[in-house]
Amino acid sequence: MSRRKEGFYKFIRQTRTFTFYKYMEVKWLAEFIKKDIIKATELAKVNDPLEWRPQFNNKIQEETWDKQPSSHIHVLCLSSKISTTAMWGHYADKHAGVCLAFNIPLHVHDDKLNIRHQLSPEARCYPIKRLGKNNNWFMKVTYTPSRPKFDINDISSTNYRLVTNKGSDWEYESEYRILLDNGISYKKDGTPVYRGMRKFLSGIILGVKSSHETEELVKKIIDEACLKIPIVRAKLHLSNYSIIAPPFEDANTAEIDNWTLDFVASNLTDC
């Protein structure tokens, strides 16, 4: 084997860790820390009536889609942004809640996955190291004004495209999704939850409007769990419409997008 090929195969066995964020109300933190369960999202039951709904050519296609059983596809929704005020306002109790930072170890992306599942070129799929027994895909959301086309001959491909597509109005979320093939359980009230994310927890950010009592509660929860992770308070940027929370910062999405086999292969030289 040439040194070029040897270097290539060594590379694709590597992982890189990127930081992503989960916004939540404080009341869910203790449950996550103590039981290692976090709320999952069933895509067929999201609030947006246009999400998880392809575009149709006619009424018959629409009726066919509406009659199919719920797919029960679950995802864990994360963001690459810690600085967006809208995310704090919408998902973290109007800046009074918290944001969890997760260090996610990703295997290199293979562009062939996009072709196989007929995803848009902007979408990315990465296997996650140590998440579950089977491959769990970490998938980038693509924002577009048009919904994916309905393929009556390949519902599976349609489902994959729907997992990675949202309307352009949601672009501020900078969302990435973990496709949860297994590990879903349900609370007594029917809420789907996933177990296994606590090992990736790397920090907790308090909202700018979180109270002193909230801060003490968070510290108590972390101390009782014997976790050694930073707890920091977010601040308002001095001049921009944004939030800052050093040492945490927005993930470099361009760097993540370049974590591909094709990119690496093009930069390898024969020795």
C-alpha positions in Angstrom: 0.0 0.0 0.0 1.3 3.4 -0.9 1.9 6.0 1.8 -0.9 8.1 0.3 -3.4 5.3 0.7 -2.1 4.4 4.1 -2.5 8.0 5.2 -6.0 8.1 3.7 -7.2 4.9 5.5 -5.7 6.1 8.7 -7.6 9.4 8.4 -11.0 7.9 7.8 -10.7 5.9 11.0 -10.2 9.1 13.0 -12.8 11.3 14.6 -13.1 15.0 15.4 -15.0 16.6 18.2 -17.3 19.5 17.5 -19.4 21.4 20.0 -23.2 21.7 19.6 -25.8 23.2 21.8 -29.2 22.2 23.3 -31.4 24.9 24.7 -33.9 24.1 27.5 -35.9 25.2 30.5 -34.2 24.7 33.9 -36.9 22.3 35.0 -35.6 19.6 32.6 -32.0 19.8 33.7 -32.2 17.6 36.8 -33.9 14.9 34.9 -31.2 14.9 32.2 -28.3 14.9 34.7 -29.7 12.3 37.1 -31.4 9.9 34.6 -29.4 10.7 31.5 -32.6 11.2 29.4 -33.3 14.1 27.1 -36.4 14.9 25.1 -36.5 13.5 21.6 -38.5 15.0 18.7 -40.9 12.8 16.6 -40.8 14.5 13.3 -44.3 13.5 12.3 -45.6 15.4 15.3 -43.7 18.7 15.2 -45.5 22.1 15.6 -44.7 23.3 12.1 -47.4 21.8 9.8 -45.1 22.1 6.7 -42.3 20.1 8.3 -42.3 16.4 7.6 -44.4 17.0 4.6 -43.1 16.7 1.0 -44.3 18.6 -2.0 -47.0 16.9 -4.1 -47.8 17.0 -7.8 -51.5 16.3 -7.2 -54.1 15.6 -4.7 -53.7 11.8 -5.0 -50.1 12.0 -3.8 -51.1 14.2 -0.9 -53.8 11.7 0.1 -51.4 8.8 -0.2 -49.0 10.5 2.1 -51.6 11.4 4.7 -52.9 7.9 4.8 -49.6 6.3 5.6 -48.9 5.2 9.2 -46.7 7.5 11.3 -43.1 6.7 10.6 -42.0 7.3 14.3 -38.7 8.8 13.2 -37.1 10.5 16.1 -34.3 13.0 16.2 -32.4 15.0 18.8 -32.2 18.6 17.7 -29.0 20.6 18.4 -27.7 24.0 17.2 -24.2 25.1 16.2 -25.0 28.6 17.6 -24.6 29.8 21.2 -24.9 33.5 20.2 -28.4 33.7 18.7 -30.8 35.7 20.8 -33.8 34.1 19.1 -32.7 30.6 20.2 -32.4 31.7 23.8 -35.8 33.5 23.6 -37.7 30.6 22.0 -36.2 27.5 23.6 -34.5 28.6 26.9 -37.4 30.2 28.8 -36.9 33.6 27.3 -33.2 33.8 28.4 -34.0 32.5 31.9 -33.1 28.9 31.1 -29.9 27.1 30.2 -28.1 25.8 27.2 -26.2 22.5 27.3 -22.9 22.2 25.4 -22.1 18.8 23.9 -18.8 17.7 22.5 -19.9 15.3 19.7 -17.2 13.0 18.2 -17.9 12.6 14.5 -16.4 10.2 12.0 -15.6 11.7 8.6 -18.5 12.3 6.2 -18.8 10.4 3.0 -20.4 12.3 0.1 -21.8 9.0 -1.2 -24.3 9.0 1.6 -25.9 12.0 0.1 -26.2 10.3 -3.2 -27.6 7.1 -1.7 -30.3 8.9 0.2 -30.8 11.6 -2.5 -30.0 14.4 -0.1 -29.2 17.9 -1.2 -25.5 18.7 -1.8 -25.6 21.0 1.3 -26.7 18.2 3.6 -24.1 16.3 5.6 -24.2 12.9 7.3 -21.6 11.9 9.9 -21.5 8.7 11.9 -21.2 9.4 15.7 -18.7 7.5 17.7 -20.0 5.7 20.8 -23.6 6.9 20.6 -25.3 3.6 20.1 -24.9 0.0 19.1 -25.9 0.8 15.5 -24.8 3.7 13.4 -26.5 6.9 14.5 -26.2 9.7 11.9 -25.5 13.2 12.8 -27.2 15.2 10.0 -27.0 18.8 8.9 -30.4 20.6 8.2 -30.7 22.3 4.9 -33.0 25.4 4.7 -34.9 25.8 1.5 -38.2 27.6 0.3 -39.3 24.4 -1.4 -40.1 21.1 0.3 -38.5 17.8 -1.0 -40.4 16.0 -3.7 -42.6 13.1 -2.9 -41.3 9.8 -4.3 -44.0 7.2 -4.2 -41.6 4.5 -5.3 -39.1 5.3 -2.6 -40.7 6.4 0.7 -37.4 5.8 2.5 -35.5 8.3 0.4 -38.3 10.8 0.9 -38.1 10.3 4.7 -34.3 10.9 4.7 -34.7 14.2 2.7 -37.4 15.3 5.1 -35.1 14.7 8.1 -32.6 17.1 6.7 -34.9 19.8 5.3 -36.7 22.8 6.9 -38.2 26.0 5.6 -36.0 29.0 5.1 -37.7 30.8 7.9 -36.0 28.5 10.4 -32.4 29.2 9.2 -31.5 31.2 12.3 -31.6 27.9 14.3 -28.5 26.5 12.4 -29.8 23.1 13.3 -28.1 19.7 13.2 -30.0 16.5 14.0 -29.0 13.2 15.5 -31.1 10.5 13.8 -32.1 8.2 16.7 -32.5 4.7 15.3 -32.6 3.1 18.7 -32.7 3.9 22.4 -36.0 5.7 22.4 -38.3 5.2 25.4 -41.4 7.0 26.7 -42.3 8.8 29.9 -45.6 8.2 31.5 -47.1 11.3 29.7 -46.0 9.8 26.4 -43.0 12.1 25.9 -40.3 10.4 23.8 -36.8 10.5 25.5 -33.4 9.3 24.5 -30.8 8.0 26.9 -27.0 8.3 26.4 -26.1 11.9 25.8 -24.7 12.8 29.2 -21.3 11.4 28.4 -20.9 14.1 25.8 -21.8 17.0 28.1 -19.0 19.5 28.2 -20.6 22.5 29.9 -23.7 24.5 30.9 -24.4 28.1 30.0 -26.9 30.1 32.1 -29.2 32.5 30.3 -28.7 36.3 30.8 -32.0 36.5 32.7 -31.4 33.3 34.8 -31.8 34.1 38.5 -29.3 33.6 41.3 -31.5 30.8 42.6 -31.3 29.1 39.2 -27.5 29.3 39.2 -27.4 27.8 42.7 -29.7 25.0 41.6 -27.7 24.2 38.6 -24.5 24.1 40.7 -26.2 21.8 43.2 -27.4 19.4 40.5 -23.9 19.2 39.0 -22.1 18.8 42.3 -24.5 15.9 43.4 -23.7 14.1 40.1 -20.0 14.6 40.7 -19.6 16.2 37.2 -16.5 18.3 36.6 -17.8 20.6 33.9 -17.8 24.5 33.6 -20.9 26.5 34.4 -20.8 29.9 32.9 -23.3 32.8 32.6 -24.1 34.2 29.2 -23.7 38.0 28.6 -25.1 40.5 26.2 -22.6 41.6 23.5 -21.6 45.2 24.0 -22.5 46.4 20.5 -24.1 43.5 18.4 -27.4 41.8 18.6 -25.9 38.6 20.0 -25.0 36.7 23.1 -21.5 35.8 24.3 -20.6 33.0 26.7 -16.8 32.5 26.7 -15.1 30.0 26.4 -18.1 28.7 24.4 -18.6 30.0 20.9 -20.5 29.2 17.7 -19.2 26.1 15.9 -17.2 26.7 12.7 -19.8 25.2 10.3 -17.4 25.6 7.3 -14.9 23.4 9.1 -17.5 20.8 9.8 -18.8 20.8 6.3 -15.2 20.1 5.0 -14.9 17.1 7.2 -15.4 14.8 4.2 -13.7 12.0 2.4 -13.6 13.9 -0.9 -12.0 16.9 0.7 -9.3 14.8 2.4 -8.6 12.8 -0.8 -8.1 15.9 -2.8 -5.5 17.2 -0.3 -3.5 14.0 -0.1 -0.4 13.7 -2.3 1.5 10.6 -3.4 4.8 10.0 -1.6 
